[in-house]
């Protein structure tokens, strides 16, 4: 397994990755607001193709550098799955894709940007790819929410949370077979985060509670709207 790399919070590399990411996301959203129907659809298609290409082409790039491995490179992390779906979401705009990217992607990518942990290192294009893919997840979710008026279905936050539990035994079994740590099931991430408490299996309690809390938080604006309509 490739050793993970951590960069200091608010350090030079942290700002070098996060500052451009935030600026680009906001600029794209401002641009999207100004586009008419035809150009909006064309831009969405190009953006979706780009994000999907980044997610796919990272694998031959890893192979070329001798970094690809069963223990680190399979798209089994939640952000890796969200990165793939973020491109597909912009291309096809399916509701189930949207809700996964929205509930998994926004909280997951936010924490990954705040406390980066590079599973493939930071050399070459890996540093840039990390921020492009995680920033792309957030951009994709906000893009279709704000510009295509997609929204989570009523009560979808806890349904997505429950469906997500099905992945734990599957990915956990693969971790055991491959001696891997996808979805950080076997050991907590190396970064400092208040939601990470204890070692296996106790760290899973914090991750589950954090997931449920974050799902509820990002659902809250829509939950308030549904409650107002009901009243």
N, C-alpha and C positions, 0 to 999 in steps of 0.2 A: 504493500500500500504506500502511495506517495505521501510524504510528510506534508501536512497542511501548514500554510503560512498565515501569520496574523500580522496586521499592520496596526500601529498605535492609533487609538481614537484621537481625532483632531490633529494628527500628525501631518507631515508634508504629503505623504502618499495618500492619506485619507482625503485631504482636500483636493489633491490632484485628480482623484477618481470621482468624488462626490459632487464637487462644485460644477464641473461640466455636465454631469449627469442631470442634476436638478435644472440647470439652465436649458439644456436641450429639451427635456420633458416639457417645461413651461412654454418654450418657443414653439414646439410642435402643437401644443394645445391651443395657443393663441392663433397660430397659422390655420389650424383646423376650423376654428370658429369663423374665419374669414373666407373659407372656401365655399363655393357653391356646390350644388348636388353632384355634377359630373366630376369636377376636380376633387371633390371630397372623396368620391368613390375610387378615383384613380390613385390618389395619395394613400388611401387606406390599403389598397391592393399592393402598392409598392412597399409600404411600410411593413405589411404583413409578410410579404415575400422576403424582405430583408431580415426580419427577426427570425423567420423560419430557417433561412439560409445560415444565419449565425449559429443557431442551435445545431444544425446538421453538420455544417462544415467544420465545426470544432473537433469532430471525431477524426477525420483524415488528418487534420493538423496535429492532433495528439499522436496519431500513428507515425507521422513524419518525424516527430521529435522523440519518438520512443517513450511517450508518456501514457499511451492508452493502456488501461488495465481493467480487468473484470472487477477489481476491488474499488476502483475510483471513477471509472468513466461511464458506466451504465447510467441512463437517464432515470434514476430511481430516487433521487432527492426531490423533495417537493418543489424546490425552485427550478430544478432541471425539467420536471414535468410541466410546470407552469410556463417555462420559457418556450417549450415546444408548442404548448397550447396557445400562448399569446400570439404567435404568428398565425396559427390556424384560425384563431378567433377573428382576427382582422380579415382573413380571407373568406370565412364561411359564416361567421356571426351566429353560431349555434348557442342556444340558451344554456345548455349544460356546460359547454366550454366556458361561457362567460362567468357562470357562477363559480366554477373551479378556480379560474384565474382571479376572479374578484376576491373570493374568500381565502384561498391559499396564497395567491400572488401578492396582493397589496401588503398584508402584514409580514409575510415571509420575506419579500424583497426589501421592505423597509428595514427590518432588522438585519438583513444581510448587508445592506448598504451602511447602516449605522455601525455595525460591528463585523466587518468583513473577515471571512475565513476562506482562504483560497485553497481549495482541495487539490488543485493542479499546480500550485505555485504562482509566482507573479512575473516570471521571465517571459520573453517573447511577447506574443499577443494575448497571453492569458489574463494579464492585468486589465487590458482594454475590454476583452470579451466579458469579463466578470461584470463590469459596470454597464456595458451595453445590454447584456442579457437581463440583468436585474432591473435596470432602468426601463428596459423595453417591456417588462412584465407590468410595471406600474403604469407606463404610458398606454399600453394596450387596454388595460382595464378602464382607465379614465377616459380614453378615446371613445370607446363604444358607449360608455355611460353618458358622457357629456354631449357627444356629437350624434350618436345614433339612438339616444334615449333608452338604451337597454337598462334594465334594473333587476335586482334579485327578486325572485318570486316570494310571496308571503310565506314566512316561516322557513325559508330556504337555508338560513344560517345553521340551524340545528340539524337539518336534514343532511346538508353537506358534511357537517361534523360527524354524524353517525355513519354515513357512507365511507368517510375517510378511514374509519376504524378497520374496514375490511382490508386495507392495505398493510396494516401492521403485521399480522401473522404471515402474509405473503412475503413482504420485504424482509421481515425478521428471519424467515426460513432461508431466503437467499443470502442474507448476511451470514448465517451459520454455515451454509454450504461454501461460500466464497471467501470466508474470513474477512468480511467487509463491515461497513458501518453506515449503510445508506439510511437516510431519514434520521440519523443519529439515534437509532434504536438501541444499539449495544453500548454506546458511551456518549456522554454529552459533548457538544461542540467545545472547542478550546477557548472560545472567546468569553469575555466577562459579560454576563447578562443576568439581571436580577431574577429572571424566570428559570435559570439553570441552578438547581439545588441538588446536591448529592450526586452519587454515582449510580450506575445501573443496579437495580431497576428503578430506583427511587426518582432519578431525574425525569423519568417518563411521566410521573405525576405532574411535575411542573410544566412540562411541555404540553400535556393534554389540557391542563387548566388554562395555560397561556393561549392555546389554540382556540378554546371555547370562548374565552374573554375577547380575543381579537375578532373572532367571527361576529360576536354580538356587537362590538363597537362599530365595525364597518357596515353592519346591517342597520344600525340605529337610525340613520337619516331616513331610510326607506320604511322602517318599522313605524316611525312617527307618522309618516304619510299614510300608511295603511290604517293606523289607528284613527287618524283624523277623518278619513273617508268612512270608516265604520260608524263614527259618531255623527 
